[in-house]
Amino acid sequence: MSHVLLVYMKTYKVEETKSDIFVKERKNVGKWFVCLFVFIFLLITGIENQVDAKTMTYHVKPGDTMWKISLRYDLSLSEFIESNDHIENPEVIYPGDRLRIPSGEITETVVELTNQARIQKGIKPLHMDEALERVAAAKAEDMAENSYFSHQSPTYGSPFMMLRDFRIDFERAAENIAVAPYYPEEVVSQWLGHPGHRKNILNTRMTHSGAGYAEGKNGKGYYVQFFIQK
């Protein structure tokens, strides 16, 4: 069965080094205050440790049942019900209810396919990084919850500010994003067909990667993949 894939891409620069970031931020001191505020908030709430990179939030739609949802995502119905014990009666769910669905297999597939493309070009594979997975999951969830599609987050700022606020140490970083259905193979294929995103995937300087996936109330799937050089 074939599936129609709609992927929205950004073609502006999505890679920066520490020196790039330093020069930019010297030009706008106000950014430091925003960054400091976000950092203090994250420090107090510990949000970077609360993000579950292996699950996503599903918003129940009209006509949904837990059985139908479990079929769509190839889940064990009993395990799916057990992992959503906040639902009093699994036989009756309502539009707007939130369910937790495993997403680890999707995001791991994104990195695995990325590494396959790198190996084919004689480039060392990336290390799958759990901390980066949490950042990517948070960014994907943010886009899904707030219905936007941009490298610049209204919640976290630029990808590079977000990485710092989640205490990720890096020398170089890049981000790929996409709005697409629930098929990671097609997403990575589309990224490889786009010069800017392909450059990030095949960047020989990058050493680690993490991906995130979330679905919004609008039914769209949001993919995020971070790349860093440590």
Contacts in CASP RR format, 6 or more apart in sequence:
PFRMAT RR
TARGET T0000
AUTHOR 0000-0000-0000
METHOD contacts of the structure
MODEL  1
MSHVLLVYMKTYKVEETKSDIFVKERKNVGKWFVCLFVFIFLLITGIENQ
VDAKTMTYHVKPGDTMWKISLRYDLSLSEFIESNDHIENPEVIYPGDRLR
IPSGEITETVVELTNQARIQKGIKPLHMDEALERVAAAKAEDMAENSYFS
HQSPTYGSPFMMLRDFRIDFERAAENIAVAPYYPEEVVSQWLGHPGHRKN
ILNTRMTHSGAGYAEGKNGKGYYVQFFIQK
3 181 0 8 1.000
3 183 0 8 1.000
3 186 0 8 1.000
4 181 0 8 1.000
5 180 0 8 1.000
5 181 0 8 1.000
5 183 0 8 1.000
5 186 0 8 1.000
5 187 0 8 1.000
5 190 0 8 1.000
6 179 0 8 1.000
6 180 0 8 1.000
6 181 0 8 1.000
7 178 0 8 1.000
7 179 0 8 1.000
7 180 0 8 1.000
7 187 0 8 1.000
7 190 0 8 1.000
7 191 0 8 1.000
8 149 0 8 1.000
8 178 0 8 1.000
8 179 0 8 1.000
9 178 0 8 1.000
9 190 0 8 1.000
9 194 0 8 1.000
9 197 0 8 1.000
10 150 0 8 1.000
10 151 0 8 1.000
10 177 0 8 1.000
11 194 0 8 1.000
11 195 0 8 1.000
11 196 0 8 1.000
12 151 0 8 1.000
14 151 0 8 1.000
14 159 0 8 1.000
14 174 0 8 1.000
14 175 0 8 1.000
14 176 0 8 1.000
14 196 0 8 1.000
14 200 0 8 1.000
15 172 0 8 1.000
15 173 0 8 1.000
15 174 0 8 1.000
15 199 0 8 1.000
15 200 0 8 1.000
15 203 0 8 1.000
16 160 0 8 1.000
16 172 0 8 1.000
16 173 0 8 1.000
16 174 0 8 1.000
17 171 0 8 1.000
17 172 0 8 1.000
18 170 0 8 1.000
18 171 0 8 1.000
18 172 0 8 1.000
21 160 0 8 1.000
25 31 0 8 1.000
25 32 0 8 1.000
31 161 0 8 1.000
34 157 0 8 1.000
35 161 0 8 1.000
35 164 0 8 1.000
35 165 0 8 1.000
38 156 0 8 1.000
38 157 0 8 1.000
38 161 0 8 1.000
38 165 0 8 1.000
39 164 0 8 1.000
39 165 0 8 1.000
41 47 0 8 1.000
42 48 0 8 1.000
42 165 0 8 1.000
42 166 0 8 1.000
47 138 0 8 1.000
48 131 0 8 1.000
48 134 0 8 1.000
48 135 0 8 1.000
48 138 0 8 1.000
48 165 0 8 1.000
48 166 0 8 1.000
48 167 0 8 1.000
51 134 0 8 1.000
51 135 0 8 1.000
51 137 0 8 1.000
51 138 0 8 1.000
51 141 0 8 1.000
52 137 0 8 1.000
53 103 0 8 1.000
53 104 0 8 1.000
53 107 0 8 1.000
53 130 0 8 1.000
53 133 0 8 1.000
53 134 0 8 1.000
53 136 0 8 1.000
53 137 0 8 1.000
53 212 0 8 1.000
54 102 0 8 1.000
54 103 0 8 1.000
54 104 0 8 1.000
55 100 0 8 1.000
55 101 0 8 1.000
55 102 0 8 1.000
55 103 0 8 1.000
55 104 0 8 1.000
56 100 0 8 1.000
56 101 0 8 1.000
56 103 0 8 1.000
56 137 0 8 1.000
56 140 0 8 1.000
56 141 0 8 1.000
56 213 0 8 1.000
56 214 0 8 1.000
56 215 0 8 1.000
57 98 0 8 1.000
57 99 0 8 1.000
57 100 0 8 1.000
57 101 0 8 1.000
57 141 0 8 1.000
57 144 0 8 1.000
57 145 0 8 1.000
57 214 0 8 1.000
57 215 0 8 1.000
57 216 0 8 1.000
58 69 0 8 1.000
58 98 0 8 1.000
58 99 0 8 1.000
58 100 0 8 1.000
58 101 0 8 1.000
58 215 0 8 1.000
59 96 0 8 1.000
59 97 0 8 1.000
59 98 0 8 1.000
59 215 0 8 1.000
59 216 0 8 1.000
59 217 0 8 1.000
59 219 0 8 1.000
60 69 0 8 1.000
60 93 0 8 1.000
60 94 0 8 1.000
60 95 0 8 1.000
60 96 0 8 1.000
60 97 0 8 1.000
60 98 0 8 1.000
60 99 0 8 1.000
61 95 0 8 1.000
61 96 0 8 1.000
61 219 0 8 1.000
62 95 0 8 1.000
63 95 0 8 1.000
64 93 0 8 1.000
64 95 0 8 1.000
65 91 0 8 1.000
65 93 0 8 1.000
66 77 0 8 1.000
66 80 0 8 1.000
66 81 0 8 1.000
66 84 0 8 1.000
66 87 0 8 1.000
66 90 0 8 1.000
66 91 0 8 1.000
66 93 0 8 1.000
66 99 0 8 1.000
67 77 0 8 1.000
69 75 0 8 1.000
69 80 0 8 1.000
69 99 0 8 1.000
69 101 0 8 1.000
70 76 0 8 1.000
70 77 0 8 1.000
70 80 0 8 1.000
72 182 0 8 1.000
73 101 0 8 1.000
73 102 0 8 1.000
73 182 0 8 1.000
75 101 0 8 1.000
75 102 0 8 1.000
80 99 0 8 1.000
80 101 0 8 1.000
81 87 0 8 1.000
81 90 0 8 1.000
83 100 0 8 1.000
83 102 0 8 1.000
84 90 0 8 1.000
84 99 0 8 1.000
84 100 0 8 1.000
87 93 0 8 1.000
87 97 0 8 1.000
87 99 0 8 1.000
93 99 0 8 1.000
96 217 0 8 1.000
103 137 0 8 1.000
103 212 0 8 1.000
103 213 0 8 1.000
103 214 0 8 1.000
106 182 0 8 1.000
106 184 0 8 1.000
106 211 0 8 1.000
106 212 0 8 1.000
106 213 0 8 1.000
107 133 0 8 1.000
107 136 0 8 1.000
107 137 0 8 1.000
107 184 0 8 1.000
107 210 0 8 1.000
107 211 0 8 1.000
107 212 0 8 1.000
107 213 0 8 1.000
108 128 0 8 1.000
108 211 0 8 1.000
109 184 0 8 1.000
109 185 0 8 1.000
110 184 0 8 1.000
110 187 0 8 1.000
110 188 0 8 1.000
110 210 0 8 1.000
110 211 0 8 1.000
110 212 0 8 1.000
110 213 0 8 1.000
110 223 0 8 1.000
110 225 0 8 1.000
111 126 0 8 1.000
111 128 0 8 1.000
111 209 0 8 1.000
111 210 0 8 1.000
111 211 0 8 1.000
111 225 0 8 1.000
113 184 0 8 1.000
113 185 0 8 1.000
113 188 0 8 1.000
114 126 0 8 1.000
114 188 0 8 1.000
114 201 0 8 1.000
114 209 0 8 1.000
114 225 0 8 1.000
115 125 0 8 1.000
115 126 0 8 1.000
117 188 0 8 1.000
117 192 0 8 1.000
117 201 0 8 1.000
117 202 0 8 1.000
118 124 0 8 1.000
118 125 0 8 1.000
118 126 0 8 1.000
118 201 0 8 1.000
118 202 0 8 1.000
119 125 0 8 1.000
121 202 0 8 1.000
123 202 0 8 1.000
123 204 0 8 1.000
124 204 0 8 1.000
124 207 0 8 1.000
126 206 0 8 1.000
126 207 0 8 1.000
126 208 0 8 1.000
126 209 0 8 1.000
126 227 0 8 1.000
127 207 0 8 1.000
127 208 0 8 1.000
127 209 0 8 1.000
128 208 0 8 1.000
128 209 0 8 1.000
128 210 0 8 1.000
129 208 0 8 1.000
129 209 0 8 1.000
129 210 0 8 1.000
129 228 0 8 1.000
131 166 0 8 1.000
131 167 0 8 1.000
131 168 0 8 1.000
132 168 0 8 1.000
132 208 0 8 1.000
132 209 0 8 1.000
132 210 0 8 1.000
132 226 0 8 1.000
132 228 0 8 1.000
133 210 0 8 1.000
133 211 0 8 1.000
133 212 0 8 1.000
134 166 0 8 1.000
135 162 0 8 1.000
135 163 0 8 1.000
135 166 0 8 1.000
135 168 0 8 1.000
135 210 0 8 1.000
135 226 0 8 1.000
136 210 0 8 1.000
136 211 0 8 1.000
136 212 0 8 1.000
136 224 0 8 1.000
136 225 0 8 1.000
136 226 0 8 1.000
137 212 0 8 1.000
137 213 0 8 1.000
137 214 0 8 1.000
137 224 0 8 1.000
138 156 0 8 1.000
138 162 0 8 1.000
138 166 0 8 1.000
139 153 0 8 1.000
139 156 0 8 1.000
139 159 0 8 1.000
139 162 0 8 1.000
139 175 0 8 1.000
139 177 0 8 1.000
139 212 0 8 1.000
139 224 0 8 1.000
140 212 0 8 1.000
140 213 0 8 1.000
140 214 0 8 1.000
140 222 0 8 1.000
140 223 0 8 1.000
140 224 0 8 1.000
141 214 0 8 1.000
142 153 0 8 1.000
142 155 0 8 1.000
142 156 0 8 1.000
143 149 0 8 1.000
143 150 0 8 1.000
143 153 0 8 1.000
143 177 0 8 1.000
143 214 0 8 1.000
143 222 0 8 1.000
143 224 0 8 1.000
144 214 0 8 1.000
144 215 0 8 1.000
144 216 0 8 1.000
144 217 0 8 1.000
144 220 0 8 1.000
144 221 0 8 1.000
144 222 0 8 1.000
145 214 0 8 1.000
145 216 0 8 1.000
146 154 0 8 1.000
146 155 0 8 1.000
147 216 0 8 1.000
147 217 0 8 1.000
147 218 0 8 1.000
148 154 0 8 1.000
149 177 0 8 1.000
149 179 0 8 1.000
149 222 0 8 1.000
150 177 0 8 1.000
151 158 0 8 1.000
151 159 0 8 1.000
151 175 0 8 1.000
151 177 0 8 1.000
152 158 0 8 1.000
153 159 0 8 1.000
153 162 0 8 1.000
156 162 0 8 1.000
156 165 0 8 1.000
159 173 0 8 1.000
159 174 0 8 1.000
159 175 0 8 1.000
159 226 0 8 1.000
160 173 0 8 1.000
163 170 0 8 1.000
163 173 0 8 1.000
163 226 0 8 1.000
163 228 0 8 1.000
168 228 0 8 1.000
169 230 0 8 1.000
170 228 0 8 1.000
170 229 0 8 1.000
170 230 0 8 1.000
171 228 0 8 1.000
171 229 0 8 1.000
171 230 0 8 1.000
172 205 0 8 1.000
172 206 0 8 1.000
172 228 0 8 1.000
172 229 0 8 1.000
173 226 0 8 1.000
173 227 0 8 1.000
173 228 0 8 1.000
173 229 0 8 1.000
174 200 0 8 1.000
174 203 0 8 1.000
174 206 0 8 1.000
174 226 0 8 1.000
174 227 0 8 1.000
174 228 0 8 1.000
175 200 0 8 1.000
175 224 0 8 1.000
175 225 0 8 1.000
175 226 0 8 1.000
175 227 0 8 1.000
176 191 0 8 1.000
176 197 0 8 1.000
176 200 0 8 1.000
176 201 0 8 1.000
176 223 0 8 1.000
176 224 0 8 1.000
176 225 0 8 1.000
176 227 0 8 1.000
177 222 0 8 1.000
177 223 0 8 1.000
177 224 0 8 1.000
177 225 0 8 1.000
178 187 0 8 1.000
178 190 0 8 1.000
178 191 0 8 1.000
178 222 0 8 1.000
178 223 0 8 1.000
179 220 0 8 1.000
179 221 0 8 1.000
179 222 0 8 1.000
179 223 0 8 1.000
180 186 0 8 1.000
180 187 0 8 1.000
180 190 0 8 1.000
180 221 0 8 1.000
180 223 0 8 1.000
181 221 0 8 1.000
182 215 0 8 1.000
182 221 0 8 1.000
184 213 0 8 1.000
184 223 0 8 1.000
187 223 0 8 1.000
188 201 0 8 1.000
190 197 0 8 1.000
191 197 0 8 1.000
191 198 0 8 1.000
191 200 0 8 1.000
191 201 0 8 1.000
191 225 0 8 1.000
192 198 0 8 1.000
192 201 0 8 1.000
200 206 0 8 1.000
200 225 0 8 1.000
200 227 0 8 1.000
201 227 0 8 1.000
203 227 0 8 1.000
205 229 0 8 1.000
206 227 0 8 1.000
206 228 0 8 1.000
206 229 0 8 1.000
207 228 0 8 1.000
207 229 0 8 1.000
207 230 0 8 1.000
208 227 0 8 1.000
208 228 0 8 1.000
208 229 0 8 1.000
208 230 0 8 1.000
209 225 0 8 1.000
209 226 0 8 1.000
209 227 0 8 1.000
209 228 0 8 1.000
210 225 0 8 1.000
210 226 0 8 1.000
210 227 0 8 1.000
211 223 0 8 1.000
211 224 0 8 1.000
211 225 0 8 1.000
211 226 0 8 1.000
212 223 0 8 1.000
212 224 0 8 1.000
212 225 0 8 1.000
213 221 0 8 1.000
213 222 0 8 1.000
213 223 0 8 1.000
213 224 0 8 1.000
214 221 0 8 1.000
214 222 0 8 1.000
215 221 0 8 1.000
215 222 0 8 1.000
216 222 0 8 1.000
END
